[in-house]
Amino acid sequence: MMLTRGNLGLQLISPLMYIFVVGFIYSSIIEEVEINGGKEISYTAFLASGIIVMQIMFSSMSAGVMFWADRRYGMFEQILTCPFERFEYILSKILSAMFQGIISGLVVLIISSPILVGEGLEISVLGTLYVIFGFVFGAFFFGALTLTISVLVKSNETFNMLIGVMFMPFIAFSTIFYPISQAPSLLKIIAYINPLTYASDILRTGLFGLGTEKLLYKMFLLFGESLIMFYIAVIGYKKHVEI
């Protein structure tokens, strides 16, 4: 799956609709949202920073799509004859998808920057590192997840169906569209183990110059979940993909 200007343009339609249509509509109902560290920003800015992470997630799904393309067009068998380890093949697909996710997320970040600047966007070395961390490991986790799904299922139709079913809970039980400070206890528990929540919170911390005692904890968990998902992808590949 090539990252062409046409593909990138199509991928941007949904996030821009969320930010500039849904965000501005709901900002008239929801005046301000409190984020990490007690800072309050408009709902439009809150949503925009979350949509950036959601865009990274959707773009990173190309890892599984690329795997199915290799199978369909006969490239997979040829690739397996090359002198490299299986985990290297998996890592190459994840890194490629991660690159696409990061580029796509950066484009949404640049387009939405006027909204973020108006809400106290702070550019610092440390904040930039937080943003990079959220981009990289958010993309890495979901690239590994979609590749795992593509390895385990037997048809492209099943793959597409599972992607649609599985990723909606990731979005719903996260801090992309709303803070979870006032959410029911069960919803909080689910959200607090959701890597999408960690990626969103880390990104907002980097963008708005926030600092919380839980930030390193969230970074550690996102990093750990990404490595675990990569390990699962490697194991699934070894067990279920025949040479």
Secondary structure, DSSP 4 states (H G I P E B T S, - for coil): ----HHHHHHHHHHHHHIIIIIHHHHHTT--EEE-GGG-EEEHHHHHHHHHHHHHHHHHHTHHHHHHHHHHHTTHHHHHHTSSS-HHHHHHHHHHHHHHHHHHHHHHHHHHTHHHHHTTT----HHHHHHHHHHHHHHHHHHHHHHHHHHHH-SSHHHHHHHHHHHHHHHHHTSSSSS-STTS-HHHHHHHHT-HHHHHHHHHHHHHHT---TTHHHHHHHHHHHHHHHHHHHHHHHHHH---
